[in-house]
Amino acid sequence: MTKLTSAGTFALGGRMVNRMGYGAMQLAGPGVFGPPRDHDQAIAVLREAVASGVDHIDTSDFYGPHVVNQLIREALHPYPAGLTIVTKVGAVRGADASWNPAQKPAELARGVEDNLKNLGVDAIDVVNFRITGAVHHPTERSIAEVVCVQNHYNLVHRDDDTLIDELAGLGIAYVPFFPLGGFSPLQSSALSDVAAELGATPMQTALAWLLRRAPNVLLIPGTSSLGHLRENLAAAELHLPDDALAKLNAIGGK
């Protein structure tokens, strides 16, 4: 079994979590809307993730909507000690599967309540405020304590390089979404070449690079496949020698 502790741990909301976690968004149906294609497989993925050592699951009640949180509750409740569930508010889904802002105080409160209800908990470990199209910045600590920042970041999309280093100095976790490219998977001949040299897949190599990027980076790669889950988690043990790291670093500069 993969040893997720090989990638180290970092503080998240007063809890220490393994740096390799799991993002549950893809458990919903196509377009992150409606029920999963395979309900039993979704339950199996969640249970295997936790059995493999994942102690940080990222979710939201607007995934589905409601579907993903209900799957998490069905698969894992009562939740094991040490499991940190991170959710987000700030949006709702339309009947046409659209993503719509919901950022007024009453809407945010309702979002928290919906997460509590569908996860079956009395309190949520960490709540992210999702502002569509915005890049979150630690100056928002003037409003409330910030324990993590989620932004789009991966091997080829590196606009947040300076922010990641700033957050590391503040002891704040950085959690990249779309770490593997999201709806358009990463494609790079240089990445494929390095992966072949390492005997790994390009996606595993891209995840390993993120783990090397900074100690405060926490990963939440998502999948609805048991096979892909195992591949993703195995990246926690993938060692990147310095020459491979240099080749990968160069990709972001092109």
GUBATI-962865 format. One line per 8 residues: number of its first residue (from 0); for each residue x, y, z of N, C-alpha, C. Coordinates in steps of 0.02 Angstrom, whole numbers. Example, Ala and Ser with C-alpha at 12.3 -4.5 7.8 and 13.67 -1.06 7.14 Angstrom:
0	660/-284/390/615/-225/390/660/-165/390 ~ 642/-112/354/684/-53/357/645/2/394
! end
This chain:
0	42/-60/0/0/0/0/44/62/0 ~ 23/114/-36/60/176/-39/65/208/30 ~ 124/233/47/134/269/110/127/343/97 ~ 69/371/111/58/441/98/101/486/142 ~ 124/459/198/167/499/242/234/513/210 ~ 250/478/155/313/491/120/317/563/95 ~ 259/593/81/256/661/55/256/713/110 ~ 254/691/172/254/738/228/185/761/247
8	183/805/297/120/832/322/126/908/327 ~ 68/940/335/67/1013/344/3/1031/383 ~ 6/1088/417/-51/1109/458/-107/1136/414 ~ -168/1116/430/-228/1139/395/-281/1152/447 ~ -291/1216/463/-342/1233/513/-329/1203/581 ~ -267/1203/602/-249/1177/668/-241/1102/669 ~ -249/1069/612/-240/997/607/-181/982/562 ~ -144/930/577/-92/907/532/-122/855/485
16	-113/865/421/-140/818/371/-85/796/324 ~ -94/737/295/-48/715/243/-54/763/183 ~ 3/776/151/2/824/96/-33/797/34 ~ -41/733/29/-80/703/-25/-150/688/0 ~ -199/725/-26/-268/715/-7/-310/692/-66 ~ -374/708/-64/-420/685/-117/-473/738/-128 ~ -486/755/-191/-539/801/-209/-599/762/-236 ~ -657/774/-207/-716/732/-222/-759/757/-278
24	-742/813/-310/-785/845/-359/-807/797/-415 ~ -761/756/-439/-776/714/-497/-823/655/-482 ~ -842/648/-419/-889/594/-402/-959/609/-427 ~ -975/672/-439/-1041/689/-466/-1045/668/-540 ~ -1103/679/-570/-1113/661/-640/-1077/708/-687 ~ -1088/701/-751/-1054/743/-801/-1066/817/-788 ~ -1013/857/-793/-1019/928/-779/-1027/943/-705 ~ -1008/895/-663/-1015/901/-590/-1088/914/-572
32	-1132/879/-606/-1204/890/-597/-1240/823/-598 ~ -1284/814/-549/-1323/753/-546/-1286/695/-515 ~ -1318/637/-514/-1288/578/-480/-1229/550/-520 ~ -1188/510/-485/-1130/481/-519/-1151/429/-571 ~ -1107/418/-620/-1120/366/-670/-1124/297/-636 ~ -1081/288/-584/-1078/223/-550/-1076/236/-475 ~ -1134/230/-443/-1139/246/-372/-1093/203/-330 ~ -1092/138/-342/-1052/93/-302/-977/107/-309
40	-957/125/-370/-887/143/-381/-869/206/-342 ~ -914/255/-341/-901/316/-303/-891/302/-229 ~ -933/259/-202/-926/241/-131/-860/204/-120 ~ -842/160/-166/-780/122/-159/-719/167/-162 ~ -720/218/-206/-664/265/-211/-654/302/-145 ~ -708/327/-116/-703/363/-53/-675/319/2 ~ -700/258/7/-678/213/60/-605/192/50 ~ -585/180/-12/-516/161/-23/-469/220/-10
48	-490/280/-28/-448/338/-14/-431/343/60 ~ -482/338/102/-471/343/174/-431/283/200 ~ -446/224/174/-410/164/195/-336/168/176 ~ -322/207/123/-253/215/100/-214/268/138 ~ -248/304/182/-214/354/223/-234/426/208 ~ -280/437/161/-303/505/148/-340/531/209 ~ -318/589/234/-352/619/292/-373/690/278 ~ -376/708/214/-398/775/192/-440/765/129
56	-505/777/135/-550/771/78/-580/839/64 ~ -577/860/1/-605/924/-20/-671/912/-55 ~ -721/953/-38/-788/943/-66/-825/1010/-67 ~ -887/1009/-87/-932/1066/-81/-1003/1041/-93 ~ -1051/1076/-61/-1120/1056/-72/-1145/1077/-140 ~ -1109/1120/-176/-1131/1137/-244/-1102/1088/-295 ~ -1069/1036/-273/-1050/982/-318/-1109/933/-322 ~ -1144/935/-376/-1202/890/-383/-1265/926/-406
64	-1294/974/-370/-1276/993/-302/-1299/940/-252 ~ -1269/943/-193/-1284/900/-136/-1258/828/-144 ~ -1251/806/-206/-1236/735/-220/-1171/713/-188 ~ -1118/752/-197/-1052/729/-173/-1050/726/-97 ~ -1077/776/-64/-1078/773/10/-1119/714/35 ~ -1173/699/1/-1214/642/21/-1177/576/10 ~ -1137/572/-43/-1097/513/-54/-1043/506/0 ~ -1012/561/18/-961/559/71/-992/535/136
72	-1051/560/152/-1085/539/213/-1102/465/210 ~ -1128/442/154/-1146/371/147/-1085/326/154 ~ -1030/347/124/-971/304/123/-932/305/188 ~ -930/361/223/-881/369/276/-910/385/345 ~ -973/404/350/-1002/422/414/-1020/359/454 ~ -1004/357/519/-970/407/560/-896/414/539 ~ -873/476/535/-808/489/506/-752/467/553 ~ -699/439/524/-643/417/566/-608/476/598
80	-581/465/657/-544/517/692/-485/538/648 ~ -474/603/645/-417/628/606/-434/646/535 ~ -494/631/511/-513/649/443/-534/723/442 ~ -503/762/399/-520/832/391/-559/841/327 ~ -619/866/332/-661/879/274/-664/954/263 ~ -643/975/203/-641/1046/185/-695/1058/132 ~ -736/1107/143/-788/1122/95/-783/1196/73 ~ -830/1217/32/-828/1286/9/-899/1312/-2
88	-906/1377/3/-969/1411/-9/-956/1469/-56 ~ -1010/1499/-80/-1003/1556/-124/-1034/1547/-192 ~ -1065/1489/-204/-1097/1476/-269/-1155/1428/-258 ~ -1200/1428/-306/-1255/1380/-309/-1261/1357/-381 ~ -1295/1301/-391/-1306/1275/-458/-1377/1289/-482 ~ -1382/1308/-545/-1448/1317/-574/-1475/1251/-600 ~ -1540/1251/-616/-1571/1190/-643/-1540/1169/-709 ~ -1507/1217/-743/-1474/1202/-806/-1400/1183/-797
96	-1381/1170/-735/-1312/1151/-715/-1265/1211/-714 ~ -1291/1272/-721/-1249/1331/-719/-1220/1341/-649 ~ -1163/1378/-647/-1130/1395/-584/-1146/1469/-571 ~ -1181/1484/-516/-1204/1552/-504/-1178/1577/-436 ~ -1155/1640/-433/-1131/1667/-370/-1186/1667/-317 ~ -1165/1654/-255/-1210/1657/-197/-1169/1682/-139 ~ -1158/1748/-137/-1108/1776/-92/-1135/1828/-43 ~ -1201/1836/-41/-1231/1879/10/-1228/1842/77
104	-1227/1879/133/-1222/1845/198/-1272/1788/208 ~ -1335/1800/190/-1385/1747/199/-1370/1687/155 ~ -1345/1699/95/-1328/1645/49/-1268/1605/75 ~ -1220/1639/103/-1162/1604/131/-1183/1562/191 ~ -1226/1590/233/-1250/1552/291/-1289/1490/269 ~ -1330/1498/217/-1367/1441/192/-1320/1388/163 ~ -1266/1411/130/-1217/1364/103/-1184/1323/158 ~ -1166/1356/213/-1137/1319/269/-1187/1270/297
112	-1250/1291/305/-1302/1247/333/-1313/1186/288 ~ -1313/1197/222/-1322/1141/176/-1265/1091/181 ~ -1203/1117/187/-1146/1072/196/-1152/1032/261 ~ -1170/1065/315/-1178/1031/379/-1229/975/373 ~ -1287/991/343/-1341/942/337/-1321/882/295 ~ -1293/895/237/-1279/839/191/-1218/799/209 ~ -1172/830/246/-1115/792/271/-1132/756/337 ~ -1185/778/370/-1205/747/433/-1159/764/490
120	-1139/827/494/-1094/849/548/-1122/910/582 ~ -1096/925/642/-1116/983/679/-1070/1043/668 ~ -1010/1028/642/-962/1081/628/-919/1059/568 ~ -894/1107/531/-852/1092/473/-781/1114/489 ~ -734/1072/471/-664/1085/489/-637/1148/457 ~ -647/1155/392/-622/1214/355/-674/1231/301 ~ -690/1296/294/-735/1319/242/-699/1370/199 ~ -697/1357/134/-668/1404/87/-723/1449/58
128	-706/1512/49/-752/1559/16/-731/1564/-56 ~ -772/1534/-100/-756/1532/-171/-785/1594/-205 ~ -740/1635/-232/-760/1694/-270/-744/1679/-343 ~ -795/1669/-383/-785/1648/-452/-743/1699/-490 ~ -689/1674/-520/-647/1716/-561/-596/1756/-523 ~ -598/1753/-455/-552/1794/-416/-493/1752/-393 ~ -437/1786/-382/-378/1754/-353/-374/1774/-280 ~ -376/1725/-236/-378/1739/-165/-308/1755/-140
136	-305/1799/-90/-241/1825/-66/-243/1829/10 ~ -186/1818/43/-186/1816/116/-204/1881/151 ~ -209/1937/116/-231/1999/148/-303/1992/173 ~ -338/1941/149/-407/1929/172/-409/1906/245 ~ -350/1898/277/-349/1881/347/-378/1937/390 ~ -386/1997/362/-418/2050/399/-491/2036/412 ~ -521/1991/373/-591/1973/381/-598/1914/429 ~ -557/1863/419/-559/1803/461/-493/1767/454
144	-480/1721/499/-418/1682/495/-417/1643/430 ~ -363/1646/395/-354/1607/333/-307/1550/347 ~ -330/1488/335/-288/1430/348/-267/1396/283 ~ -301/1413/227/-280/1387/163/-306/1432/108 ~ -272/1429/52/-292/1465/-8/-297/1415/-65 ~ -352/1417/-102/-360/1374/-160/-361/1417/-223 ~ -316/1403/-269/-315/1436/-333/-295/1386/-387 ~ -304/1406/-449/-284/1364/-506/-208/1367/-512
152	-176/1309/-507/-103/1305/-511/-83/1234/-529 ~ -35/1229/-575/-6/1164/-590/60/1175/-627 ~ 88/1123/-653/154/1127/-684/159/1179/-739 ~ 105/1189/-777/108/1236/-833/70/1301/-820 ~ 32/1304/-766/-7/1364/-748/20/1389/-681 ~ 68/1435/-683/107/1451/-624/103/1525/-604 ~ 47/1555/-614/39/1626/-596/48/1639/-521 ~ 38/1588/-480/39/1597/-408/107/1581/-376
160	160/1578/-415/225/1561/-386/243/1606/-327 ~ 236/1671/-335/254/1717/-280/207/1708/-221 ~ 142/1699/-234/94/1690/-181/108/1628/-140 ~ 126/1573/-172/141/1511/-136/197/1522/-86 ~ 249/1556/-108/306/1568/-63/287/1614/-6 ~ 245/1664/-20/221/1709/32/180/1671/84 ~ 136/1628/61/95/1588/106/137/1540/148 ~ 189/1512/118/232/1466/155/264/1502/214
168	284/1564/203/313/1603/257/264/1619/312 ~ 199/1619/295/147/1633/344/119/1570/377 ~ 143/1511/354/117/1448/381/48/1431/356 ~ 29/1458/297/-38/1446/269/-33/1396/212 ~ -76/1347/212/-76/1296/160/-100/1325/93 ~ -70/1300/39/-92/1317/-28/-117/1253/-61 ~ -179/1254/-83/-211/1194/-110/-230/1207/-183 ~ -189/1184/-230/-204/1198/-300/-263/1157/-326
176	-311/1190/-358/-361/1151/-394/-339/1144/-466 ~ -366/1094/-499/-343/1073/-565/-268/1058/-565 ~ -243/1020/-517/-171/1005/-515/-148/964/-574 ~ -195/932/-608/-178/892/-667/-207/923/-731 ~ -229/985/-726/-254/1020/-784/-329/1026/-787 ~ -365/992/-742/-438/998/-741/-471/964/-800 ~ -517/1000/-832/-556/970/-887/-514/961/-950 ~ -453/992/-951/-406/984/-1007/-340/959/-978
184	-330/893/-974/-271/865/-941/-206/893/-970 ~ -156/898/-925/-91/924/-945/-62/883/-1003 ~ -34/918/-1051/0/885/-1107/65/921/-1121 ~ 120/885/-1114/186/914/-1125/234/858/-1143 ~ 269/866/-1199/317/815/-1218/374/810/-1168 ~ 393/867/-1139/446/866/-1088/423/828/-1026 ~ 361/839/-1006/333/803/-949/331/728/-963 ~ 310/709/-1023/307/638/-1041/376/607/-1041
192	426/645/-1065/494/618/-1067/522/606/-997 ~ 511/654/-952/534/646/-883/498/588/-849 ~ 433/583/-861/395/528/-831/422/460/-855 ~ 438/454/-919/465/392/-946/531/375/-913 ~ 573/425/-901/637/413/-868/628/388/-797 ~ 574/411/-765/562/392/-696/521/328/-689 ~ 495/303/-745/452/244/-742/385/259/-711 ~ 361/321/-721/297/343/-693/253/370/-748
200	191/385/-732/147/417/-781/158/492/-780 ~ 141/527/-834/146/600/-833/107/632/-776 ~ 48/606/-760/9/635/-708/41/625/-639 ~ 70/566/-627/106/555/-565/165/603/-559 ~ 199/613/-614/257/657/-614/237/729/-600 ~ 181/751/-629/157/819/-617/137/828/-544 ~ 108/777/-513/90/781/-442/153/783/-399 ~ 202/741/-416/265/740/-378/299/808/-382
208	295/841/-440/325/907/-446/291/957/-399 ~ 225/954/-395/189/998/-349/211/987/-277 ~ 221/924/-258/243/910/-190/313/938/-177 ~ 355/940/-227/422/969/-220/420/1045/-222 ~ 367/1074/-249/365/1146/-261/373/1185/-196 ~ 337/1166/-144/342/1201/-80/311/1157/-26 ~ 334/1162/36/309/1117/89/238/1130/109 ~ 210/1189/92/142/1206/110/91/1187/57
216	113/1156/3/67/1135/-50/33/1070/-29 ~ -33/1070/-27/-73/1011/-12/-111/992/-76 ~ -109/929/-94/-139/907/-156/-206/873/-145 ~ -252/886/-191/-319/856/-188/-339/831/-258 ~ -298/789/-290/-317/765/-356/-382/726/-352 ~ -425/736/-401/-490/704/-399/-497/651/-453 ~ -539/602/-440/-554/551/-488/-615/512/-464 ~ -650/480/-510/-704/435/-492/-685/363/-506
224	-620/351/-521/-595/285/-539/-548/258/-486 ~ -557/196/-466/-512/165/-418/-441/161/-445 ~ -435/144/-509/-369/139/-539/-332/205/-538 ~ -367/259/-557/-336/325/-557/-321/348/-486 ~ -364/331/-439/-351/349/-369/-285/319/-347 ~ -274/255/-361/-213/222/-340/-152/253/-374 ~ -159/270/-438/-103/302/-473/-87/370/-442 ~ -139/409/-427/-127/474/-398/-93/469/-330
232	-118/425/-288/-89/419/-221/-17/395/-223 ~ -1/354/-273/67/328/-278/118/384/-291 ~ 95/441/-316/140/497/-328/171/523/-264 ~ 140/507/-206/169/529/-142/237/498/-129 ~ 251/442/-161/314/407/-151/363/416/-209 ~ 344/456/-258/386/464/-317/441/516/-303 ~ 503/495/-309/559/540/-296/580/574/-361 ~ 586/639/-359/610/678/-417/683/697/-406
240	729/666/-443/799/689/-438/806/760/-464 ~ 861/792/-445/869/863/-461/868/877/-535 ~ 896/831/-576/896/844/-648/826/841/-677 ~ 785/794/-651/715/791/-673/677/852/-651 ~ 690/875/-590/656/934/-565/672/995/-608 ~ 735/1002/-628/755/1059/-670/719/1058/-737 ~ 711/999/-766/676/994/-830/603/1013/-822 ~ 573/992/-767/502/1008/-756/493/1083/-740
248	540/1111/-702/535/1182/-687/536/1224/-751 ~ 574/1201/-799/581/1238/-863/516/1240/-902 ~ 472/1192/-891/409/1190/-929/368/1252/-915 ~ 365/1273/-852/325/1331/-833/351/1396/-861 ~ 414/1395/-883/443/1457/-909/434/1466/-983 ~ 403/1416/-1015/395/1418/-1088/331/1455/-1108
! end
